Amino acid sequence: MATQKHDYTAFIEQVKSDLGDKLLEAEVNYGYPRFTVRPEDILEVCRYFKEQQHFIYLTEVTGTDRFTSEDRFEVIYTVVSLRNQQRIFIKTRVEEDEPELASVCEIWPGANWHEREVYDMFGVRFTNHPDPRRIFMPEDYRYYPLRKEFPLLGVPGSIEMPNTTPDQD
C-alpha cells in the first residue's frame, strides 16, 4: 500500500461520534489512526470498523508486554480499508492475571493464526477461538517466550534443544 498523506480529522471525529465511550483514545500516531478500546468492547468495535467503515482486511494481530503492574499486555489489530486505502490500528490492554480477550475470528477469519501466536508467545487467551492450540511451542509448554520475564536463553530443561554439534562421519 503506497504511503499517502491523509487528513484523518473528519474520520476520527466520525468514529468518536459513532463509538462514544467505547473509545478510550483516538489519535494519529506515525501517520495512522490508532484507537484504544476496553477489552470488553473489542468485538463490537472491530465489527463496527469492518461493517460500517469497510476495514475488511485484517493484516495482523500482535501483542506486546508492557511489563507494567496494570494492563500489562497490549493486543494490537492492524486493519486495512481497501476501498479507502487506509490503515488503522485498534488496540486494547489486558491484565497480567489470566489475560483474556474475545476472539475476532468471527469478524476476520484470518485472525485465527495471529491470535494463536499471541497466545503462544504472551499467554493471552482468546475466548470462542475455533482452534486454541499452541502454534509454535509444544502444547504442554508452561511458558510464554515473549514475556519480559522469560530468560534470554530460555528455561533450562523445559524443552529439548536441538544438537548444535554437526554430525561427524
N, C-alpha and C positions, 0 to 999 in steps of 0.2 A: 504494500500500500504506500503510495507516494505521500511524503510528508507535506501537508498543506497547513497554512495558517488559517485557523478558524476563529471567529469571534463566538465564543460559547455562551455569552451573557444571556441571550434570549432562551437558549436551550436549558441552561441551568435554572433560570427563573421558572420555566415551564415545569421542569422536573420538581422543583421545590413546591410549586403550587399543587401539582398532582399528588405528590407523596407526603407533603406536610411533615408531621413529626416523626415519620419513619426515617427521615434523613437526619443523621447526627452532624454530618458535614458534607458540604458540596463546594468543590473548588477546582480550579485548573492547576495542575501540577505537572511541570515539564511539558507543557503544551497540550495536555489531555485532561478532560474532566475526570475527577475522581469523587466517588460518592461513598460515604461511610454510613453503614446502617447497623442497627442492633441485630444480633444473631437470630432472634425470633422473627424478624421481618425479612430475612434473606429470600425466602421463596416468593413472597408477594412482590418484593422489589425486583427480583430477577424476571418474574413473569411480566411485570409492568414494562421493563426495558425491552423484552422480546416482543410482546404483543402490541404495546402502544407506541414504542419508539423504534421498532424494527431492528433491534440489535439481535439478529438471528444467528450470528456466528460466534460461538464461544471458542476463543483461541487457546486459553489456558486457565487453569485453576492452580494456584500455587500457595504455599504457606511460608510463614516466617516466624521465628521465635524471637520475640521482642525481649525476652528474659527480664520481665518486669513482674512485680507482685500482683498487679491487676491486669486483666485482659492480656494474658501472656502471648497467646498465639493469634496471628492475623492470617486470615484467608482472603486471597485477592483473586477476583474473577476478571479476566480481560475479555471484553466482548466487542464485536465489530458490527456496524451497520453498513452492509454493502451498498444499500440504497443511497445513503448519505455520505459514504466514505468517511466514517467517523469511528474512532476507537475510544472506549471509556473503560474505566476501572471501577469495580464495585468491591468494597472491602468491608470486612466485619472482623470483630475480635472475640475470642472465646477465652474463658478462664483455664487455668492450668489443671485444676482438678476435674477430671472427666470432661475434657473438651469435646463438644458435640455440636453439630450443625445439621440442618436438613439437607438432604441431597438435592441437587438441582438437575439430576439426570432426567426427571420427567419433563423439564423445560428444554434442556440441551442434552440429548443422549450422549454426546461426545464428552460430557463431564465424567463419564464412568472411570476411565483410567486415570484422569487427573485427580479425582477425589481419592482413588485408591492409593496413588502416590503420596498425597498429602497425609493420609492416614499412616502409611508405611513409614514415612520419614519423620513425622511430627506427632503422631498419635491422635490426631483429630478424627473422631468418628463421624460418619455421615449417616443419619437415620434414613431409613427407607431406601438405602442404596441397593441396586439389584444384584451386586456381586461384591460383598465387602471383604473379600480375601486380600491378603497382602500381595503386593505386585513384585517387589524386589527381594524382600527378606523372607526367610522361612516362616511358615505360619506360626510356629511355636517360639519365635524370637521375641524376647520380652522388652527390647529396647527400641528407641527411635533415633536413628543416626544423625538427623539434622537438628536435634535439640542441642542447645548450647552446653548443657552439662555432659553431653556424650564425649568420652575421651577421644582425642585426635587419633590415637592408634587403635581405637575400638576397645571392647571389653574382653580382656584375655580369657580364652576358653569358652566364650559364648557361642562361637561359630567356628567350624573347621575352616582354616585358611588354606588356600592352595599352596603347594610346594613352590618355593621360589628358586630352587636349585634346578638347573636344566638336567634332563636325563643324561646319564653317561652311558655310552655303549661299550 
